[in-house]
Amino acid sequence: MPCAVWAVFVEAQRVPATVYPESYFPDAASHMVDLERREQFEDEGAHFESRYFFTLVWLPPAESSGRAERFLYEGREREGPDPHGILHAFVDRSDRMLALLDGFMPEAAWLDDGETLTYLHSTISTRNQRVRVPEIPMHLDAFLVDQPLAGGLEPKLGDAYLKTLTITGFPSRTFPGILDDLNRLAMPYRWSTRAILLDKTDATKVLTKIRRQWFAKRKSIAAIVREVMTNEASVLVDNDAANKAADADLALQSLSADHVGQAYITATVTVWDGSASLAVEKLRLVEKIIQGRDFTCMAESLNAVEAWLGSLPGHVYANVRQPPVSTLNLAHMIPLSAVWAGPERDTHFHAPPLFYGKTAGATPFRFSLHVGDVGHTLIAGPTGAGKSVLLALMALQFRRYAGSQIFAFDFGGSMRAATLGMGGDWHDLGGGLTDEGDGHPAVALQPLARIDDVDERKWASEWLGQILVGEGVTLTPEVKFHLWSALNSLASSPGHERTISGLVALLQSNALKQALASYCLGGPYGRLLDADGERLGDADMVVFETEGLIGSGAASSVLSYLFHRIEGRLGWSTDASGH
């Protein structure tokens, strides 16, 4: 192996994801929906998800180079290498590498001690389990190894047959994510890509040698002798050798311009199974995908153990493949994008994800509303694509969270069945979907019922001010005084008398009375806002149907009041404007 300074290992592991979370649902409808989804998940067969690891390996400079450096700088007369300085340099460069990755992979983070041990164990064992950091320090081989390795033409790790496929040839052109189909396979595997990086000087030497070799093959020895004898240039040349010499020259130009680097790349995929025939079938599926992208690959036999060792992180001496490959092609080969399975837990609720969905291949999709403590979500799609069905499903599955409350503003009655099935309250604000005598009482709101509380009275003053502005009334200090005086007088009245009609009767301004007349009984919006008792219910699931309300003059007032009531249910303190 050439003397290289840096090596990187990019590994993708396909691991089972077969656990469907257990949750308690407070009603039969949501519980039955979750049971159906559980059965569907289990009937689909095996599910897998991918995990990705990036390992850096650094070979410290030779001691002879360090000795020469001590003669060039003052104050470095210390004999022998400085291990602490070497470690500090490695950590510093590794952190700089992570900072570069953070620009397009913000989720990338260093593994802690326990995660590092778990990852290392997963590379040398077929058992998928966590490894804890031992309380008493010990060597890694003392507690990581739990399965014996048997060599030969068909090596075994424990009771499982190991099959390794190595990429030996590359297509003429590559593109990002060229091997992304491997991320959709429904079986466990280890896809390891090792790149032994060459510095610019070594890469130039290697490429120059390759260019010289191919350039020399353009003409045979006989053709060269004929040219010397006849003093005429040979017409026939080996065009394939000429083209490859030109490719090597282009690679040298890109290297000199610092556009790319060069590396010795070894890419392998390892599968395993307790049955040798099934392991071969798995390897054929991998081989089909790789060959379908015009790669040349080889199922290892005599070199099987060596190929497996070369896939282990930190092992840079086994199964080195030549010639060098551009780092741009390396970036196209490694798994930089894949199907996202979603978080295993909702970090905001410290509970399972909202629901399990289906995505490409055998990868499940765990859907959670929250990113941190933010749960804002936008659902977009064409008419009839199922947006309303998805919203109803989200409401049904949200019942898995203890103490949850659901408030929804619907249009077209799409959530009516789900709401009633969960024993929730469904309110038709516009009355367009409710027939007389169908068992659903008309919605009645009493916005001024709680104005005996000072804070509620302040909110009511602002809410009424917004209504007056909508009716064309300018909020002068005099208007605000009239409103506040009437509210103070109304606050001492019995609860059933704290209505908008009662407020109008106490107002001392005819202009204000006329502005609020539409919201009193007898007006177009009095049926909704001027009730002497409120019927909203106290269920954990409340849906407001807005089809008959949207577009009317009372829409903003009704919605503003309902937002205020919801905020009160949630324990928030806000003013009439929602602040």
N, C-alpha and C positions, 0 to 999 in steps of 0.2 A: 504494500500500500504506500502511495506517495506520502510524504510528510505534510500533513494538512494541519491547519491551526484550529479551524472550526468545523463542526458537524452539527446538523440539525436532524431531528427525527419528528416527523408529523404522522401521528397515528390516529386512525378512526376505528373505534370498536363498536360493533353491533351487539347490543345486549337486550335480553328479554324485557318487555314492558307489559306484563300480563296481569298486573294487579289493578282491579277496579275498586275504587274507594268505598268503604262502608260509611253510611250516613244515616241519620235519623230524620224522617220527614213527618211533620205533625198532622198531615191529612192523607186520606187514602188516594186521592187523585195524583198528587205529586209522587207519592210512594210507588204507585203502579207504573207511572211513567219511568221512574228510575229503574224499576225491576225490568221493564221492557228493554231499556237501553243497556242494562247489564247483560241480559241474555243475548242481545244483538252483538255486544262486544265480545262475549265468549264464543258465540257461534262463528265469528269471523276467523277464528283460528289464532295462530301465534302472532303476537305483536312485538315489534322490536323498535328500538330507538338508537341513535348514534351518539357516541361521546367522542370528543376530540381532544388530543393532547399534543403539546408542542414541547420538545425537549432540546435543550442546548447542551452541546458537549464542546469543551475547549481543551486543547492540548497545550499546556504551558510551553513557553520557548525553552530550547535546550539550555542546559547549564553553561555550555561554552559561550553562547551568545550573551548570557547574563554576565559572565566573567569579563567579556570584552566591553560591555556597557559600563562596568564599574571603573574601567580605566579611562573612559571618556568623560565621566562626570565626577566633580569633586563631592566629597561627603558620602560616597558610596563604597568605602573601602571594606565594608563588612564581608567576611568570607562566607561563601555558600549562598544558595538561593533564599529568597525571603518568602516563605509560604503565606504569611499574612498579606503581604503586598499582592501576591498572585491571586489570592482569594478575593481581595478587595477589587482588583481589576475585573475579575470575572463577574462579580455581583454588579458592579457599575455598568458594564456593557450589557448584561442581561436586563437590567432595569431600563436601559435605553431602548433595548429591543422591544420590551413590553410597552413602552411609551409610544413607539412607532405603531405597534399593533392596535393600540387604543384608539387610533384615529378612525379605523374602520371596523374594529371588533371591540367595542367597549365592554363586552361581557367577559373578555379574556382576563384572567387573574391567576396569580401564582397559587399552586396547591399548598395547603398547609402540611404539617408533618403526617397527620393521619391520612389525608387524601393522597399524598405522595406514596406512602406505603401501600395503600389500597390499589393505586394504579400499577405500581411495580409488581404487586402480587398478581394482578389480572393478566400481566404479560407472560407469566410463567406457570399459570394454573388455569384450568378450565372451570374452576369454581368461582362464581360471582358473589363475593362477600366483602365486607369491610374489614380492615385491619387496624387495630388500635396501636397507638404508640406504647411500647413497653415501659413500665415504670422503672425497670432496671435496664440501663443501656446494654445492648448486645449487638452482635454482628447481624447484618441483614439475612444471611443465609440460615441463621438459627431459627427464624420464625416466619420468613416469607415462603419458603419451600414447603409445600404440603403434598406434592405429587412427584413420583419418580419419572425420569425421562429415560426411555429405552430407545437406543439408536437403531441403525440398520436402514434397509430400503423403505420400510414402512415404520417410521418412528412413532412411539406412543408416549403420550403425556398422561400418566395415571392409567385409566382404563380407556382413554379416548385415542383414536388414531389421528395423527397430525398429517395434514396435507397442505403443502405450501406451493404457491404459484408465483413465479418470478417473471417480471417483465424484462424481456431481453432485447426487444427492438421497438423503435418509436415511429409514429407516422410522420409523413413529410410536413404536415401542418397540425397545430394544436390550437385549442381555444379554451377559455376559462371553464372550469368544471367539466372537463372532457370525460371524466370517469364518475360523474355524479350519479349515474344509475346504480352504482354499488351501494349508495345510501338507501336504496329502496328494497334491498333483498330481505327476505323473511327468514333469516338464519343468523346465528352468531358467527362473527369472524373478527380477525385483526388485520386491518389494512395499514401497512407500515411503509412509509416513504423515507428513506435515509439519503441525505445529501451531504457528501464530504466536500466542503467548499475549498476551492483553490484560490490562492491570492493571485493578483494580477500577473506577477512575474512567472509563477509556475504555470498558470493557464496559458500565457503567451508561448512558453516553451512547448507545451503539449500541442497546442493548435498549430504552431509552426512546423513541428515534426509531422503532424498529420497532413498538413498542406503539402509538405515536401514529398511525402510518400505517395500521395495521390497524383501529384504533378509528375512524378517520375514514372508512373504507370501509364501515362498517356500514350507512350510509344514503347514498343517492344525493343529488345536488344537488337534483333535483326533489322528493325526499321532504322534504328540509330546507326548501325554499321553501314546500311545502305545509303543513308544520308551522307555519311563521311566519304564513302567510296564514290558516289555520283555527284556530290556537292549540290544536291537538290533536296528540298524539304519534302518530307513524306506527306502525302495527301491524306491518308487514312490514319486517324488517331482514335484512341479509346474515349468516346464521348462521355461515357459514364464516369471514368476517372477524371476527365476534365471538369465535369459538373461538380463532382465532389471536392475537387481542389478549389473551385470557385466558392463553394459553400464554406469551406474552411477559411478562405480569405475573407468572406463576409463576416464570419464569426470573429475573426481577428479584428476587423474594423469596428464591430460593435463593442468588442472588449476594450479596444484602445480608446473609444469614445466614452467609456464608462456607462454605456446603456444597459449592459447585462454583465453577469459574471459567469463562471463556469464551475461545474461541480460533477463529481462522480455520484450518480444517482442509482440507488437500488430500491426498487419498489416491489413489495411482496404482499400477497394476501394469504393468510393462514386460516384454514377451517378445520373443524374437528368433529368427530362423532364416535359413539361407541361401536358403531358398525363400520367396517372398512368400506363396504359398498356404498353406504349412505354418505360417507365422507367424500368418496370419489364423485358422487352425484352433485354434492354441494360445490366441489371444485369445478365441475363442468359448467355449472351456472355462472360462476365467477369468470371462467375462461370465455364463455359466450359473450359476456358483456365487454370484457377487455378486448377480445378480438374484433368485436363489432365496431370498435373505435380505431381499428387499423393498427393496434399494437400487436407485437409478437410476444408471446409468453410461453413459458415452459413449466410443466408440472415436475417438481423436483423429485428425484429418486436417490441416486448416489449422493447428491449434494443436499439432501433434505435437511439433515441436522444443521449443516453449515448455513443454509438459507434461513432456517428458523432462528439460529443464533444471531444472524445479521439483522433480524427484525427487532431484536430486544434493544430498548433505549440504552445508549451508552456504549454499545458494542460496535466498534468501527472497523474491526479487522476481518470480519467474516463476510464472505460473499460480496466482495467489491466488484462492481460492474464497470467496464470501460467500453467506449471512449467517453469523454466528458460531454455533458449536456448543458445547454443554456439555462440560466436561472429563470428566464421567462417561461420556458417549457416546464420547468419545475413548478412554477406558480400555477400553471394551467393544470398540472396533474394532481396536486394536493387538494384535499377537500376544503376549499375556502367557502363553499356555500352548500347548504343541505336542507332537507325538510326539517322544519322546526317542530318539535313535539310539544312545546309549551312547558311551563314550570310544573314540577311535581306537586307543589303546594302553593296556595294563595297566601303570599307573605303578609298581606294586610290582615286577613282573618285568621291566619295560622290554622288553616283548614284545607281540605281537598279542593281542587279546582272546581269551577262552577259546573262544567260538564265535560264529558269526553266526546270528541268528534272524530271524524275520519278524514284522512288526507292521502296523499299519493303513496303508493306502495303499501307496506305493512306497518307503517308508522302511525301510531295514534296521535290525536291532537288534543291536548289538555287546555281547555279554554278558561282563562281567568280574566275578569274585568280589570283587575288592578295592576298597575305598574307602580310599585311602592305603595303609597297611600292614595293615589289618584286612580279613579275608576271611570274616567270619561271614555265614552265609546260612541263611534259613529258606524251605522250600518247603512250601506248604500247598495242599490241594485235595481234592475229593471222591474217594471210592474209584473206581478205574478211570480217573481223569483223565489218567494218564501220569506220575505223580511218579517212579516207579521207572525208567521209560524215560529221563526227563530226567537222573536221577542217573547212570545208566549212560552216557549221552551225555557228561555232564560229565567222567566218568572217562576215556572214550576221547579226548576232545579235550584233556584236561589233559596228555596225553603229548606235546603240542607243546612243552612247556617243558623245556629241557635240564636233566638231573639231577633231574627230579621224581620223587617217591615218592608212591604212593597207598595209603592204608589205609582200608578201609571196613568198617563193621559192617552186615551185611545182614539182612533178615528175609524169609523166603519164597523164597530162591534167585533173586531177580530179577536179580542181577548175576553169576550163575554163568557164563552164556554169554559175556558180555563179558570176564570175568576170564580164563577159559580161552583165549578167542580172542587175548588179548594176551600169553599165556604167563605169566600171573600165578599166584599161589598162592591156592587157594580152600580154606578150612578150615571144615568143618561141626562147630562146637563142641558142639552137642547131639546130633549123630548122627541127627537125624530125617530128613535128606534124602540120606543116604549108605547104600547097600545094601552088604552084605558081598560082596566080590569084584568091585566095580565099578571097581577100579583106583585108588581114592582111599584111602590109608591113614588110619586113625583119627587124630584129633588127639591129640598127646601133649605135655604141658607139664611142665617141670621147673623150678619157680620158684626152687629153692635151688641151681641148678647153678653159679652164679658167686659164692657167698658167701665164697670165698677172698679176694675184694676187700673191704676194710673198709667202703667206702661201700655196696656191695651188701648186705653183712651188716646194716648199719643199716636199710636199706630192708626186708630180709626180716623183721627183728624187728618193725617197725611193721606190716607186712602180716600177719604171723601174729597180732599183737595184735588187729587188726581182726577176724580170723576168730574168735578166742577170745571177743571181745565179742559177736559174733553168736551164739555158742553159749552165751551166758549167763555167761561167766567174767568176774569183775571183775579188771581189770588192777592188781593191787597191786604194790608194789616187789618182793615175793618172786616173783610170777609172772614179772615182767620179768627178774629175775635168773636164774630157771630157763631161760627162753627164750634169753637171751644166752649162758649157759654151754653149753647144748646146741649152739647155732649155732657157737660157737668150737671146740667139739670136732669138729663135723661138717665144718668148713671144712678141716681137715687130711686128710680122707678123699679117696679118688679121686673124680673127677668123677661117675662113674656111680652112686656110692653116696650122693650128696648129694640125697636124696629126703626127702619128708615122713615116710615109714616109717622111714628112717634117723634122722631127728630125733626121732621118737617113741621109738625104742629108746634114745636118749641122755637123754631127759627123766627127771628124778627125781621127778616128781609124777604120781600116777595120775589125778588130776582133769584134768590137762592132756592126758594120753594119751587119755583117754576123749573129751575135747572135740575132739581132732584125728582121732579114729578114722574119722569119715565121709570124711575126705580122703585116707585111705590105701587101698592096694589091698585089695579086699574090701569097702570102703565104697561108698556110692552115687556119690561123686565121685572116687574113686581112679583110675578109668580116665583121667580128664582131667588131674588135677593131680599124680599120684604116679608119673610115668614116670621111667625111668632114663636117658632121652635125649630131647631135644626135637626135634620135627619141625615147624618153622614156615617153613622156606625163607628165601631171601634175595632174592626177586624184588622188583622195583620196584613191583609191583602185588599187594597182599595184601588179601584179603577174608575176613572172618570171618562165617560164617552163624550167627545167634543164635536161630533159631526154636525149637530144642529146648532152648536154654539159659535163655531168659528165663522167669522164674517159678520156677526151681529155686533151692535154697538156696545153690548155688555161683556164682550169676550175678555177684554183686558181687565175689567173690574173683577169679574168672576175668577179668572185665573190668578190674579194678584191675591185675592182673598184665600183661595185654596192653597197657594204656595205658603201663605202665612200660617194657615192651619197645619199644613204638613210640617213646617219648621217647628211649630209648637209640639207636634207629636215626636219629632226627632230630638227635642231638647235644645234646639238652637234659639238664639236670641237675635232677631233682626228687626229692621224697621220696615215700613211699607214698601220701600223701593228695593228690598231684598238685601240690604247691606247689614 
